[in-house]
Amino acid sequence: MTGNGRLDAREVRRDFPIFENNPGLVFLDSGASAQKPRQVIDAVAEFYRRDYANIHRGVYRLSARSTELYEAARETVRRFLNAPDAREIVFVRNATEAINLVAAAWGATFLRSGDEILITELEHHANIVPWQMLRDRLGCRLVVAPIDETGGLDLAALEARIGPRTRLIAVTHLANAIGTLVPVESIARLARKAGAKLLVDGSQAAPRLPVDVQAIGCDFYVFTGHKTYGPTGAGVLWARRELLESMPPYQTGGDMILEVTFEKTTFQEPPARFEAGTPDIAAVVGLARALEYIESLGRSAVLAHEEALTGYGVDRLSSMPGVRLVGAGQRRLAILSFEVEGIHPHDLATVLDRNGVAVRAGHHCAQPLMEKLGLAATTRASLGVYNDESDIDALGAAIRDAQRMFG
């Protein structure tokens, strides 16, 4: 942070050892997985050095300390999401597992043949495939709301697709492939009016938006730790407590039971009911430290920084001959998905890498969206707190180099 409360990416970058160990690196792939600050790396290492033991089961002090850190992380996540109750926070491996948990535990219990699940054309495969599986198993209908010609969600078309059999609406908060910001608060109002539940995939939103599940009005919110500057192996499902209490276990095994006999098993209350077996304890500890790190930067400052940098990137790429920026509606954030005339995205990404610029090329786990856009793939630059205008300039210079090479 600078003295005027603005985020200084050059100062922030000093917190991330990856840049010290890779001089000249321009990392523009945080949408896939963000880099880790030393505060997170040190927290994980220190946990293993000083506090590690299995949780919830041991009566000795080391196990108690480990358990305290794990449960303190649950409270950290609660604050981060402004959830009403820490018991509504379920730790999973990632957002993908969180969505699968909802599909398997809530969906399979409460949906019936003919019920409808409404998603959008913007979704990541993780918010498509679990519902397809449920559809095929139960005989539900999967309804898809379209995007408009600008790449934004067509909210009127979504509303028109809500019917008397709509039971669940599942939408991204921020589209990973093109950067469209989705009006989830408006969708929540539509869901409540229809008596449907709303699941929001916040994987891209959590690192850069001040997420407030109570203000949104959703029923389920998921995000993943590795995109929020935390370790891989830890993700979050938030769900309203009454929903968690009504859901059967997703997986079974140790640490989620009250009593087991050969005749019958009784299960713990949420969230323990959904955390079978030994979790990635260190990753959860690291996730908590990552969320605290984001808070230390100031979530409004992070958002303002990435909004400004997104605008700079849009202006820079849009002014380059032969470069076409894929539309993302009225409000784009943190993701610049583009194509360069005459250069395949994979070839372009290879040349950019030779210039020290790391980007993602492909369909970005959003093949239906790519098909809608008439594209096989795009090149995607995605931003983080350590990026600034110089990174966008380096991207532009590397694109010009590729154009010269393929021209």
Contacts in CASP RR format, 6 or more apart in sequence:
PFRMAT RR
TARGET T0000
AUTHOR 0000-0000-0000
METHOD contacts of the structure
MODEL  1
MTGNGRLDAREVRRDFPIFENNPGLVFLDSGASAQKPRQVIDAVAEFYRR
DYANIHRGVYRLSARSTELYEAARETVRRFLNAPDAREIVFVRNATEAIN
LVAAAWGATFLRSGDEILITELEHHANIVPWQMLRDRLGCRLVVAPIDET
GGLDLAALEARIGPRTRLIAVTHLANAIGTLVPVESIARLARKAGAKLLV
DGSQAAPRLPVDVQAIGCDFYVFTGHKTYGPTGAGVLWARRELLESMPPY
QTGGDMILEVTFEKTTFQEPPARFEAGTPDIAAVVGLARALEYIESLGRS
AVLAHEEALTGYGVDRLSSMPGVRLVGAGQRRLAILSFEVEGIHPHDLAT
VLDRNGVAVRAGHHCAQPLMEKLGLAATTRASLGVYNDESDIDALGAAIR
DAQRMFG
1 7 0 8 1.000
1 8 0 8 1.000
1 11 0 8 1.000
1 297 0 8 1.000
1 298 0 8 1.000
1 301 0 8 1.000
2 8 0 8 1.000
2 11 0 8 1.000
5 301 0 8 1.000
6 301 0 8 1.000
6 304 0 8 1.000
6 305 0 8 1.000
7 297 0 8 1.000
7 298 0 8 1.000
7 301 0 8 1.000
7 302 0 8 1.000
7 304 0 8 1.000
7 305 0 8 1.000
7 385 0 8 1.000
9 305 0 8 1.000
9 385 0 8 1.000
9 386 0 8 1.000
9 387 0 8 1.000
9 388 0 8 1.000
10 388 0 8 1.000
12 297 0 8 1.000
12 385 0 8 1.000
12 386 0 8 1.000
13 19 0 8 1.000
13 386 0 8 1.000
15 37 0 8 1.000
15 38 0 8 1.000
15 39 0 8 1.000
15 293 0 8 1.000
15 386 0 8 1.000
16 35 0 8 1.000
16 36 0 8 1.000
16 37 0 8 1.000
16 38 0 8 1.000
16 386 0 8 1.000
17 38 0 8 1.000
17 41 0 8 1.000
18 25 0 8 1.000
18 27 0 8 1.000
18 35 0 8 1.000
18 36 0 8 1.000
19 25 0 8 1.000
19 27 0 8 1.000
19 35 0 8 1.000
19 386 0 8 1.000
24 356 0 8 1.000
25 356 0 8 1.000
25 358 0 8 1.000
26 356 0 8 1.000
26 357 0 8 1.000
26 358 0 8 1.000
26 391 0 8 1.000
26 394 0 8 1.000
26 395 0 8 1.000
27 35 0 8 1.000
27 358 0 8 1.000
27 386 0 8 1.000
27 387 0 8 1.000
27 391 0 8 1.000
28 357 0 8 1.000
28 358 0 8 1.000
28 359 0 8 1.000
28 381 0 8 1.000
28 382 0 8 1.000
28 383 0 8 1.000
28 387 0 8 1.000
28 391 0 8 1.000
28 395 0 8 1.000
29 358 0 8 1.000
29 359 0 8 1.000
29 360 0 8 1.000
29 380 0 8 1.000
29 381 0 8 1.000
29 382 0 8 1.000
30 207 0 8 1.000
30 227 0 8 1.000
30 334 0 8 1.000
30 382 0 8 1.000
30 383 0 8 1.000
30 384 0 8 1.000
30 387 0 8 1.000
31 176 0 8 1.000
31 204 0 8 1.000
31 227 0 8 1.000
31 334 0 8 1.000
31 335 0 8 1.000
31 360 0 8 1.000
31 380 0 8 1.000
31 382 0 8 1.000
32 227 0 8 1.000
32 360 0 8 1.000
32 382 0 8 1.000
33 226 0 8 1.000
33 227 0 8 1.000
33 232 0 8 1.000
34 207 0 8 1.000
34 226 0 8 1.000
34 227 0 8 1.000
34 228 0 8 1.000
34 229 0 8 1.000
34 230 0 8 1.000
34 384 0 8 1.000
35 229 0 8 1.000
35 386 0 8 1.000
36 229 0 8 1.000
36 230 0 8 1.000
36 231 0 8 1.000
36 290 0 8 1.000
37 229 0 8 1.000
37 290 0 8 1.000
37 293 0 8 1.000
39 289 0 8 1.000
39 290 0 8 1.000
39 292 0 8 1.000
39 293 0 8 1.000
40 229 0 8 1.000
40 230 0 8 1.000
40 231 0 8 1.000
40 286 0 8 1.000
40 289 0 8 1.000
40 290 0 8 1.000
40 293 0 8 1.000
43 285 0 8 1.000
43 286 0 8 1.000
43 288 0 8 1.000
43 289 0 8 1.000
44 231 0 8 1.000
44 282 0 8 1.000
44 283 0 8 1.000
44 285 0 8 1.000
44 286 0 8 1.000
44 289 0 8 1.000
47 66 0 8 1.000
47 69 0 8 1.000
47 281 0 8 1.000
47 282 0 8 1.000
47 285 0 8 1.000
47 286 0 8 1.000
48 282 0 8 1.000
51 62 0 8 1.000
51 65 0 8 1.000
51 66 0 8 1.000
51 69 0 8 1.000
52 62 0 8 1.000
52 66 0 8 1.000
52 281 0 8 1.000
52 282 0 8 1.000
53 60 0 8 1.000
53 62 0 8 1.000
53 63 0 8 1.000
53 65 0 8 1.000
53 66 0 8 1.000
54 63 0 8 1.000
54 66 0 8 1.000
54 278 0 8 1.000
54 281 0 8 1.000
55 63 0 8 1.000
55 66 0 8 1.000
55 67 0 8 1.000
55 70 0 8 1.000
55 255 0 8 1.000
55 278 0 8 1.000
55 279 0 8 1.000
55 281 0 8 1.000
56 67 0 8 1.000
56 255 0 8 1.000
56 272 0 8 1.000
57 63 0 8 1.000
57 255 0 8 1.000
58 64 0 8 1.000
58 67 0 8 1.000
66 281 0 8 1.000
69 281 0 8 1.000
69 285 0 8 1.000
69 288 0 8 1.000
70 279 0 8 1.000
70 281 0 8 1.000
70 284 0 8 1.000
70 285 0 8 1.000
71 86 0 8 1.000
72 288 0 8 1.000
73 91 0 8 1.000
73 284 0 8 1.000
73 285 0 8 1.000
73 286 0 8 1.000
73 287 0 8 1.000
73 288 0 8 1.000
74 86 0 8 1.000
74 89 0 8 1.000
74 91 0 8 1.000
74 271 0 8 1.000
75 86 0 8 1.000
76 288 0 8 1.000
76 291 0 8 1.000
76 292 0 8 1.000
77 83 0 8 1.000
77 86 0 8 1.000
77 89 0 8 1.000
77 236 0 8 1.000
77 238 0 8 1.000
77 287 0 8 1.000
77 288 0 8 1.000
77 291 0 8 1.000
78 85 0 8 1.000
78 86 0 8 1.000
78 88 0 8 1.000
78 89 0 8 1.000
80 206 0 8 1.000
80 211 0 8 1.000
80 291 0 8 1.000
80 294 0 8 1.000
80 295 0 8 1.000
81 89 0 8 1.000
81 211 0 8 1.000
81 212 0 8 1.000
81 213 0 8 1.000
81 221 0 8 1.000
81 236 0 8 1.000
81 238 0 8 1.000
82 211 0 8 1.000
82 212 0 8 1.000
82 213 0 8 1.000
82 214 0 8 1.000
82 215 0 8 1.000
83 89 0 8 1.000
83 213 0 8 1.000
83 214 0 8 1.000
83 238 0 8 1.000
84 214 0 8 1.000
84 241 0 8 1.000
85 241 0 8 1.000
87 241 0 8 1.000
87 244 0 8 1.000
87 269 0 8 1.000
87 270 0 8 1.000
87 271 0 8 1.000
88 238 0 8 1.000
88 239 0 8 1.000
88 240 0 8 1.000
88 241 0 8 1.000
88 244 0 8 1.000
88 270 0 8 1.000
88 271 0 8 1.000
89 236 0 8 1.000
89 237 0 8 1.000
89 238 0 8 1.000
89 271 0 8 1.000
90 98 0 8 1.000
90 101 0 8 1.000
90 236 0 8 1.000
90 237 0 8 1.000
90 238 0 8 1.000
90 239 0 8 1.000
90 244 0 8 1.000
90 270 0 8 1.000
90 271 0 8 1.000
90 274 0 8 1.000
90 275 0 8 1.000
91 234 0 8 1.000
91 235 0 8 1.000
91 236 0 8 1.000
91 271 0 8 1.000
91 275 0 8 1.000
91 279 0 8 1.000
91 284 0 8 1.000
92 98 0 8 1.000
92 101 0 8 1.000
92 234 0 8 1.000
92 235 0 8 1.000
92 236 0 8 1.000
92 237 0 8 1.000
92 274 0 8 1.000
93 233 0 8 1.000
93 234 0 8 1.000
93 235 0 8 1.000
93 280 0 8 1.000
94 224 0 8 1.000
94 225 0 8 1.000
94 226 0 8 1.000
94 232 0 8 1.000
94 233 0 8 1.000
94 234 0 8 1.000
94 235 0 8 1.000
95 126 0 8 1.000
95 201 0 8 1.000
95 202 0 8 1.000
95 203 0 8 1.000
95 222 0 8 1.000
95 223 0 8 1.000
95 224 0 8 1.000
95 235 0 8 1.000
95 236 0 8 1.000
96 126 0 8 1.000
96 224 0 8 1.000
97 235 0 8 1.000
98 220 0 8 1.000
98 222 0 8 1.000
98 223 0 8 1.000
98 235 0 8 1.000
98 236 0 8 1.000
98 237 0 8 1.000
99 126 0 8 1.000
99 127 0 8 1.000
99 130 0 8 1.000
99 170 0 8 1.000
99 199 0 8 1.000
99 201 0 8 1.000
99 222 0 8 1.000
100 130 0 8 1.000
100 250 0 8 1.000
101 237 0 8 1.000
101 250 0 8 1.000
101 274 0 8 1.000
102 130 0 8 1.000
102 199 0 8 1.000
102 220 0 8 1.000
102 222 0 8 1.000
102 237 0 8 1.000
102 239 0 8 1.000
103 130 0 8 1.000
103 131 0 8 1.000
103 133 0 8 1.000
103 134 0 8 1.000
104 130 0 8 1.000
104 250 0 8 1.000
105 247 0 8 1.000
105 248 0 8 1.000
105 249 0 8 1.000
105 250 0 8 1.000
105 274 0 8 1.000
106 197 0 8 1.000
106 220 0 8 1.000
106 239 0 8 1.000
106 243 0 8 1.000
106 246 0 8 1.000
106 247 0 8 1.000
107 134 0 8 1.000
107 138 0 8 1.000
107 168 0 8 1.000
108 134 0 8 1.000
108 137 0 8 1.000
108 138 0 8 1.000
109 246 0 8 1.000
109 247 0 8 1.000
109 248 0 8 1.000
110 167 0 8 1.000
110 246 0 8 1.000
111 117 0 8 1.000
111 134 0 8 1.000
111 138 0 8 1.000
111 140 0 8 1.000
111 167 0 8 1.000
111 168 0 8 1.000
112 138 0 8 1.000
112 140 0 8 1.000
113 138 0 8 1.000
113 139 0 8 1.000
113 140 0 8 1.000
114 139 0 8 1.000
114 140 0 8 1.000
114 141 0 8 1.000
114 165 0 8 1.000
115 138 0 8 1.000
115 140 0 8 1.000
115 141 0 8 1.000
115 165 0 8 1.000
115 166 0 8 1.000
115 167 0 8 1.000
116 140 0 8 1.000
116 141 0 8 1.000
116 142 0 8 1.000
116 143 0 8 1.000
116 163 0 8 1.000
116 165 0 8 1.000
116 166 0 8 1.000
116 167 0 8 1.000
117 131 0 8 1.000
117 134 0 8 1.000
117 135 0 8 1.000
117 140 0 8 1.000
117 141 0 8 1.000
117 142 0 8 1.000
117 143 0 8 1.000
117 166 0 8 1.000
117 167 0 8 1.000
117 168 0 8 1.000
117 169 0 8 1.000
117 170 0 8 1.000
118 143 0 8 1.000
118 144 0 8 1.000
118 145 0 8 1.000
118 158 0 8 1.000
118 161 0 8 1.000
118 162 0 8 1.000
118 166 0 8 1.000
118 168 0 8 1.000
118 169 0 8 1.000
118 170 0 8 1.000
118 196 0 8 1.000
119 127 0 8 1.000
119 128 0 8 1.000
119 131 0 8 1.000
119 142 0 8 1.000
119 143 0 8 1.000
119 144 0 8 1.000
119 145 0 8 1.000
119 169 0 8 1.000
119 170 0 8 1.000
119 171 0 8 1.000
120 144 0 8 1.000
120 145 0 8 1.000
120 146 0 8 1.000
120 147 0 8 1.000
120 153 0 8 1.000
120 158 0 8 1.000
120 171 0 8 1.000
120 172 0 8 1.000
120 182 0 8 1.000
121 144 0 8 1.000
121 145 0 8 1.000
121 146 0 8 1.000
121 147 0 8 1.000
121 368 0 8 1.000
121 369 0 8 1.000
121 372 0 8 1.000
122 147 0 8 1.000
122 152 0 8 1.000
122 153 0 8 1.000
122 171 0 8 1.000
122 172 0 8 1.000
122 175 0 8 1.000
122 177 0 8 1.000
122 178 0 8 1.000
122 180 0 8 1.000
122 182 0 8 1.000
122 366 0 8 1.000
122 369 0 8 1.000
123 170 0 8 1.000
123 171 0 8 1.000
123 172 0 8 1.000
123 175 0 8 1.000
123 201 0 8 1.000
123 366 0 8 1.000
123 368 0 8 1.000
123 369 0 8 1.000
124 172 0 8 1.000
124 176 0 8 1.000
124 177 0 8 1.000
124 201 0 8 1.000
124 203 0 8 1.000
124 364 0 8 1.000
124 365 0 8 1.000
124 366 0 8 1.000
125 365 0 8 1.000
125 366 0 8 1.000
125 367 0 8 1.000
126 201 0 8 1.000
126 365 0 8 1.000
127 170 0 8 1.000
127 171 0 8 1.000
127 172 0 8 1.000
127 199 0 8 1.000
127 201 0 8 1.000
128 368 0 8 1.000
131 140 0 8 1.000
131 142 0 8 1.000
131 170 0 8 1.000
132 142 0 8 1.000
134 140 0 8 1.000
135 141 0 8 1.000
135 142 0 8 1.000
141 165 0 8 1.000
143 161 0 8 1.000
143 166 0 8 1.000
144 161 0 8 1.000
144 368 0 8 1.000
145 153 0 8 1.000
145 154 0 8 1.000
145 157 0 8 1.000
145 158 0 8 1.000
145 161 0 8 1.000
146 154 0 8 1.000
146 157 0 8 1.000
146 372 0 8 1.000
147 153 0 8 1.000
147 154 0 8 1.000
147 180 0 8 1.000
147 369 0 8 1.000
147 372 0 8 1.000
148 154 0 8 1.000
148 157 0 8 1.000
148 329 0 8 1.000
150 327 0 8 1.000
150 328 0 8 1.000
150 329 0 8 1.000
150 330 0 8 1.000
151 178 0 8 1.000
151 180 0 8 1.000
151 326 0 8 1.000
151 327 0 8 1.000
151 328 0 8 1.000
151 329 0 8 1.000
152 180 0 8 1.000
152 327 0 8 1.000
152 328 0 8 1.000
152 329 0 8 1.000
152 330 0 8 1.000
153 171 0 8 1.000
153 180 0 8 1.000
153 182 0 8 1.000
153 183 0 8 1.000
155 183 0 8 1.000
155 186 0 8 1.000
155 187 0 8 1.000
158 187 0 8 1.000
158 190 0 8 1.000
159 190 0 8 1.000
162 169 0 8 1.000
162 190 0 8 1.000
162 191 0 8 1.000
162 194 0 8 1.000
162 196 0 8 1.000
163 194 0 8 1.000
166 194 0 8 1.000
166 195 0 8 1.000
166 196 0 8 1.000
167 196 0 8 1.000
167 197 0 8 1.000
168 196 0 8 1.000
168 197 0 8 1.000
168 198 0 8 1.000
168 199 0 8 1.000
169 187 0 8 1.000
169 190 0 8 1.000
169 191 0 8 1.000
169 196 0 8 1.000
169 197 0 8 1.000
169 198 0 8 1.000
169 199 0 8 1.000
170 198 0 8 1.000
170 199 0 8 1.000
170 201 0 8 1.000
171 182 0 8 1.000
171 184 0 8 1.000
171 187 0 8 1.000
171 198 0 8 1.000
171 199 0 8 1.000
171 200 0 8 1.000
171 201 0 8 1.000
172 182 0 8 1.000
172 200 0 8 1.000
172 201 0 8 1.000
172 202 0 8 1.000
172 203 0 8 1.000
172 204 0 8 1.000
173 181 0 8 1.000
173 182 0 8 1.000
173 184 0 8 1.000
173 200 0 8 1.000
173 201 0 8 1.000
173 202 0 8 1.000
173 204 0 8 1.000
173 205 0 8 1.000
173 209 0 8 1.000
173 211 0 8 1.000
174 180 0 8 1.000
174 181 0 8 1.000
174 182 0 8 1.000
174 202 0 8 1.000
174 204 0 8 1.000
174 205 0 8 1.000
174 208 0 8 1.000
174 209 0 8 1.000
174 333 0 8 1.000
174 334 0 8 1.000
174 335 0 8 1.000
175 181 0 8 1.000
175 182 0 8 1.000
175 204 0 8 1.000
175 328 0 8 1.000
175 335 0 8 1.000
175 366 0 8 1.000
175 369 0 8 1.000
176 203 0 8 1.000
176 204 0 8 1.000
176 335 0 8 1.000
176 364 0 8 1.000
176 365 0 8 1.000
176 366 0 8 1.000
177 335 0 8 1.000
177 337 0 8 1.000
177 363 0 8 1.000
177 364 0 8 1.000
177 365 0 8 1.000
177 366 0 8 1.000
177 369 0 8 1.000
177 370 0 8 1.000
177 378 0 8 1.000
177 380 0 8 1.000
178 326 0 8 1.000
178 327 0 8 1.000
178 328 0 8 1.000
178 332 0 8 1.000
178 335 0 8 1.000
178 337 0 8 1.000
178 369 0 8 1.000
178 373 0 8 1.000
178 378 0 8 1.000
179 204 0 8 1.000
179 328 0 8 1.000
179 332 0 8 1.000
179 333 0 8 1.000
179 334 0 8 1.000
179 335 0 8 1.000
179 337 0 8 1.000
180 328 0 8 1.000
180 329 0 8 1.000
180 331 0 8 1.000
180 332 0 8 1.000
181 328 0 8 1.000
181 331 0 8 1.000
181 332 0 8 1.000
181 333 0 8 1.000
184 198 0 8 1.000
184 200 0 8 1.000
184 216 0 8 1.000
184 218 0 8 1.000
185 215 0 8 1.000
185 216 0 8 1.000
185 217 0 8 1.000
187 198 0 8 1.000
188 198 0 8 1.000
188 216 0 8 1.000
188 217 0 8 1.000
188 218 0 8 1.000
191 197 0 8 1.000
191 198 0 8 1.000
191 218 0 8 1.000
191 219 0 8 1.000
192 217 0 8 1.000
197 219 0 8 1.000
197 220 0 8 1.000
197 243 0 8 1.000
198 217 0 8 1.000
198 218 0 8 1.000
198 219 0 8 1.000
198 220 0 8 1.000
199 218 0 8 1.000
199 219 0 8 1.000
199 220 0 8 1.000
199 221 0 8 1.000
199 222 0 8 1.000
200 216 0 8 1.000
200 218 0 8 1.000
200 220 0 8 1.000
200 221 0 8 1.000
200 222 0 8 1.000
201 222 0 8 1.000
201 223 0 8 1.000
202 211 0 8 1.000
202 221 0 8 1.000
202 222 0 8 1.000
202 223 0 8 1.000
203 222 0 8 1.000
203 223 0 8 1.000
203 224 0 8 1.000
203 227 0 8 1.000
204 227 0 8 1.000
204 334 0 8 1.000
204 335 0 8 1.000
205 211 0 8 1.000
205 223 0 8 1.000
206 223 0 8 1.000
206 224 0 8 1.000
206 225 0 8 1.000
206 227 0 8 1.000
206 228 0 8 1.000
207 227 0 8 1.000
207 228 0 8 1.000
207 229 0 8 1.000
207 294 0 8 1.000
207 302 0 8 1.000
207 384 0 8 1.000
208 302 0 8 1.000
208 303 0 8 1.000
208 306 0 8 1.000
208 333 0 8 1.000
208 334 0 8 1.000
208 384 0 8 1.000
209 299 0 8 1.000
209 303 0 8 1.000
209 333 0 8 1.000
210 299 0 8 1.000
210 300 0 8 1.000
210 303 0 8 1.000
211 221 0 8 1.000
211 223 0 8 1.000
213 221 0 8 1.000
213 238 0 8 1.000
219 239 0 8 1.000
219 240 0 8 1.000
219 243 0 8 1.000
220 237 0 8 1.000
220 238 0 8 1.000
220 239 0 8 1.000
220 240 0 8 1.000
220 243 0 8 1.000
221 236 0 8 1.000
221 237 0 8 1.000
221 238 0 8 1.000
221 239 0 8 1.000
222 235 0 8 1.000
222 236 0 8 1.000
222 237 0 8 1.000
222 238 0 8 1.000
223 235 0 8 1.000
223 236 0 8 1.000
224 234 0 8 1.000
224 235 0 8 1.000
224 236 0 8 1.000
225 231 0 8 1.000
225 232 0 8 1.000
225 233 0 8 1.000
225 234 0 8 1.000
225 235 0 8 1.000
225 236 0 8 1.000
225 283 0 8 1.000
225 287 0 8 1.000
225 290 0 8 1.000
226 232 0 8 1.000
226 233 0 8 1.000
226 234 0 8 1.000
228 287 0 8 1.000
228 290 0 8 1.000
228 291 0 8 1.000
228 294 0 8 1.000
229 290 0 8 1.000
229 293 0 8 1.000
229 294 0 8 1.000
229 385 0 8 1.000
230 283 0 8 1.000
230 286 0 8 1.000
230 287 0 8 1.000
230 289 0 8 1.000
230 290 0 8 1.000
231 280 0 8 1.000
231 282 0 8 1.000
231 283 0 8 1.000
231 286 0 8 1.000
231 287 0 8 1.000
231 290 0 8 1.000
232 283 0 8 1.000
233 280 0 8 1.000
233 283 0 8 1.000
234 279 0 8 1.000
234 280 0 8 1.000
234 283 0 8 1.000
234 284 0 8 1.000
234 286 0 8 1.000
234 287 0 8 1.000
235 287 0 8 1.000
236 287 0 8 1.000
237 274 0 8 1.000
239 247 0 8 1.000
241 270 0 8 1.000
244 270 0 8 1.000
244 271 0 8 1.000
244 273 0 8 1.000
244 274 0 8 1.000
245 269 0 8 1.000
245 270 0 8 1.000
247 270 0 8 1.000
247 273 0 8 1.000
247 274 0 8 1.000
248 267 0 8 1.000
249 256 0 8 1.000
249 267 0 8 1.000
249 273 0 8 1.000
249 274 0 8 1.000
249 276 0 8 1.000
250 274 0 8 1.000
250 276 0 8 1.000
251 274 0 8 1.000
251 276 0 8 1.000
251 277 0 8 1.000
252 265 0 8 1.000
252 276 0 8 1.000
253 276 0 8 1.000
253 277 0 8 1.000
254 276 0 8 1.000
254 277 0 8 1.000
255 272 0 8 1.000
255 275 0 8 1.000
255 276 0 8 1.000
255 277 0 8 1.000
255 278 0 8 1.000
256 267 0 8 1.000
256 268 0 8 1.000
256 272 0 8 1.000
256 273 0 8 1.000
256 274 0 8 1.000
256 275 0 8 1.000
256 276 0 8 1.000
256 277 0 8 1.000
257 265 0 8 1.000
257 266 0 8 1.000
257 267 0 8 1.000
257 268 0 8 1.000
258 266 0 8 1.000
258 267 0 8 1.000
258 268 0 8 1.000
259 265 0 8 1.000
259 266 0 8 1.000
267 273 0 8 1.000
294 302 0 8 1.000
294 385 0 8 1.000
297 385 0 8 1.000
302 385 0 8 1.000
305 385 0 8 1.000
306 333 0 8 1.000
306 334 0 8 1.000
306 383 0 8 1.000
306 384 0 8 1.000
306 385 0 8 1.000
307 333 0 8 1.000
309 383 0 8 1.000
309 387 0 8 1.000
309 388 0 8 1.000
309 389 0 8 1.000
309 392 0 8 1.000
310 332 0 8 1.000
310 333 0 8 1.000
310 334 0 8 1.000
310 335 0 8 1.000
310 336 0 8 1.000
310 383 0 8 1.000
311 332 0 8 1.000
312 389 0 8 1.000
312 392 0 8 1.000
313 336 0 8 1.000
313 392 0 8 1.000
314 325 0 8 1.000
314 332 0 8 1.000
314 336 0 8 1.000
316 392 0 8 1.000
316 393 0 8 1.000
316 395 0 8 1.000
316 396 0 8 1.000
317 323 0 8 1.000
317 325 0 8 1.000
317 336 0 8 1.000
317 338 0 8 1.000
317 395 0 8 1.000
317 396 0 8 1.000
317 399 0 8 1.000
318 325 0 8 1.000
320 396 0 8 1.000
320 399 0 8 1.000
320 400 0 8 1.000
322 340 0 8 1.000
322 341 0 8 1.000
322 403 0 8 1.000
323 338 0 8 1.000
323 339 0 8 1.000
323 340 0 8 1.000
323 341 0 8 1.000
323 399 0 8 1.000
324 338 0 8 1.000
324 339 0 8 1.000
324 340 0 8 1.000
324 341 0 8 1.000
325 336 0 8 1.000
325 337 0 8 1.000
325 338 0 8 1.000
326 337 0 8 1.000
326 338 0 8 1.000
326 339 0 8 1.000
326 373 0 8 1.000
326 375 0 8 1.000
326 378 0 8 1.000
327 337 0 8 1.000
328 335 0 8 1.000
328 337 0 8 1.000
334 382 0 8 1.000
334 383 0 8 1.000
334 384 0 8 1.000
335 380 0 8 1.000
335 381 0 8 1.000
335 382 0 8 1.000
335 383 0 8 1.000
336 380 0 8 1.000
336 381 0 8 1.000
336 382 0 8 1.000
336 383 0 8 1.000
337 364 0 8 1.000
337 378 0 8 1.000
337 379 0 8 1.000
337 380 0 8 1.000
338 378 0 8 1.000
338 379 0 8 1.000
338 380 0 8 1.000
338 381 0 8 1.000
339 345 0 8 1.000
339 375 0 8 1.000
339 378 0 8 1.000
339 379 0 8 1.000
340 348 0 8 1.000
340 379 0 8 1.000
340 399 0 8 1.000
340 402 0 8 1.000
340 403 0 8 1.000
342 406 0 8 1.000
343 351 0 8 1.000
343 402 0 8 1.000
343 403 0 8 1.000
343 406 0 8 1.000
344 377 0 8 1.000
345 361 0 8 1.000
345 362 0 8 1.000
345 377 0 8 1.000
345 378 0 8 1.000
345 379 0 8 1.000
346 361 0 8 1.000
346 362 0 8 1.000
346 377 0 8 1.000
347 402 0 8 1.000
347 406 0 8 1.000
348 361 0 8 1.000
348 379 0 8 1.000
348 399 0 8 1.000
348 402 0 8 1.000
349 359 0 8 1.000
349 360 0 8 1.000
349 361 0 8 1.000
349 379 0 8 1.000
351 398 0 8 1.000
351 401 0 8 1.000
351 402 0 8 1.000
351 405 0 8 1.000
352 358 0 8 1.000
352 359 0 8 1.000
352 379 0 8 1.000
352 395 0 8 1.000
352 398 0 8 1.000
352 399 0 8 1.000
352 402 0 8 1.000
355 394 0 8 1.000
355 397 0 8 1.000
355 398 0 8 1.000
355 401 0 8 1.000
356 394 0 8 1.000
356 398 0 8 1.000
357 391 0 8 1.000
357 394 0 8 1.000
357 395 0 8 1.000
357 398 0 8 1.000
359 379 0 8 1.000
359 380 0 8 1.000
359 381 0 8 1.000
359 382 0 8 1.000
359 395 0 8 1.000
360 379 0 8 1.000
360 380 0 8 1.000
360 382 0 8 1.000
361 377 0 8 1.000
361 378 0 8 1.000
361 379 0 8 1.000
361 380 0 8 1.000
362 376 0 8 1.000
362 377 0 8 1.000
362 378 0 8 1.000
362 379 0 8 1.000
362 380 0 8 1.000
363 370 0 8 1.000
363 376 0 8 1.000
363 377 0 8 1.000
364 370 0 8 1.000
364 378 0 8 1.000
364 380 0 8 1.000
370 376 0 8 1.000
370 377 0 8 1.000
370 378 0 8 1.000
381 392 0 8 1.000
381 395 0 8 1.000
END
